[in-house]
Amino acid sequence: MAGKLKRTETVQVRLTKEVRASAELLAGEDMRTLSSWIERVVMEQIKRDRRRKVVL
């Protein structure tokens, strides 16, 4: 198993109650925290978006 990444950046996002509840449900099904689940979803989108060059 890979070591934990040190996260230093914070992003604040405003969501509707319904979006947050849905995201929490999906995160729980993946046995992830909401933050970890959101990070995974964002990374998947970055990888799909071939038009952008991202430094990881």
C-alpha positions in Angstrom: 0.0 0.0 0.0 1.3 3.4 -0.9 2.2 5.9 1.8 -0.1 8.8 2.7 0.2 11.9 0.6 0.9 15.1 2.5 -1.9 17.5 1.6 -1.1 21.2 2.0 -3.8 22.9 -0.1 -7.4 23.7 0.9 -10.4 24.4 -1.4 -13.7 25.6 -0.1 -16.8 24.5 -2.1 -20.4 25.4 -1.6 -22.8 22.6 -2.3 -26.6 22.1 -2.0 -27.7 19.7 0.8 -28.7 17.2 -1.9 -25.3 17.2 -3.6 -23.5 16.9 -0.3 -25.7 14.0 0.8 -25.2 12.2 -2.5 -21.5 12.7 -2.3 -21.3 11.5 1.3 -23.3 8.4 0.4 -21.0 7.5 -2.5 -17.9 8.2 -0.4 -19.2 5.9 2.2 -19.9 3.2 -0.3 -16.2 3.5 -1.4 -15.2 3.5 2.3 -13.6 6.9 1.8 -13.9 10.2 3.5 -15.8 12.9 1.7 -12.6 14.8 1.1 -10.8 11.7 -0.3 -13.7 10.9 -2.5 -13.9 14.4 -4.0 -10.1 14.3 -4.6 -10.5 11.0 -6.5 -13.3 12.4 -8.6 -11.3 15.5 -9.5 -8.2 13.5 -10.3 -10.3 11.2 -12.6 -11.6 14.2 -14.5 -8.1 15.7 -14.8 -6.9 12.5 -16.3 -9.8 12.4 -18.8 -9.3 16.0 -19.8 -6.6 15.6 -22.5 -6.7 19.2 -23.5 -5.0 20.4 -20.3 -1.4 19.9 -19.2 -1.3 19.4 -15.4 1.8 19.1 -13.2 1.3 16.3 -10.7 
